[in-house]
Amino acid sequence: MTATRSSIAFIGIGQMGLPMVRRLLKAGFAVTGFDLSEAARAELVSAGGKAAATAAEATTGAEVIITMLPNGKIVQSVLLDDSHVLANAAPGAVVLEMSSSAPTETRALLGRLPPGLRLVDAPVSGGVKRAIEGALTIMVGGDVADLDDVEPVLSAMATRVFRCGPVGAGHAMKAINNFVSGAGVIAAVEAVELGRSFGLDPADMIDVLNASSGRNNATEIKMKQFVLSGTFASGFALGLMAKDIRTAADLSRDLGLGQDCLRQTADVWEEAAKALGASVDHTRIAEFLAVRERERV
């Protein structure tokens, strides 16, 4: 697969999808995209891609079909409810599932694909900023030969691509990553409130944590930038974080594991999403935790 001959269908031209498409176009891939939003399709054309009126039109002749949608159920609906969507893809086309989906849903999708089509799950980490820079981290699952085939596509959007195992492994790793990330946000927010209550300066606390063993993603790139500043503009929705952590908790349950910390973390994020709304920035969980603490006093 080379950039000069590969045609890509990209379904889901959203906040993350559009900068990813721009990186693919810059690398020389021909991209035809589809999104329900007319504005998103217009932005795709402005970026140099081709907009399709339907998902079936976008996938016609495509060698790689990228899905960047809210969850695995929507992915299956878009790809499978209309038999025309995958019927006219190129022979041996690869479905590159880059949404944050449940690994069990991904494996179910594999069993439902038309004969001859292949599946690689490749969720991303890094947010809009790194998508714009082409510096995402991508976790992939699939057969080795299929991963080799899509490596040039992935490398156009990422600086690091991790091969995690068979189909579903990438989505499992993404959910696990966001559990660790989400737990770190809660820990950082509560740590700052603990220190503030004792009389410590929050900004100084973050500096100390970042120079010590308490450093994590939240202390490095979220607390000062989005929480202490009050901007709450990291670019990742609270509802999406809650969904991903619940996916990890469901996987843990299905595997017969206890893992109380994971379950409790999922519960807190879901409560925050219900209280604040799923569309707000995920760093606003700090506001939810502050209100909850005041109500306990």
Secondary structure, 3 states (H helix, E strand, C coil): CCCCCCEEEEECCCCCHHHHHHHHHHCCCEEEEECCCHHHHHHHHHHCCEECCCHHHHHCCCCEEEECCCCHHHHHHHHHCCCHHHHCCCCCCEEEECCCCCHHHHHHHHHHCCCCCEEEECCEECHHHHHHHCCEEEEEECCHHHHHHHHHHHHCCEEEEEEEECCCHHHHHHHHHHHHHHHHHHHHHHHHHHHHHHCCCHHHHHHHHHCCCCCCHHHHHCHHHHHHCCCCCCCCEHHHHHHHHHHHHHHHHHCCCCCHHHHHHHHHHHHHHHHHCCCCEHHHHHHHHHHHHHHHC
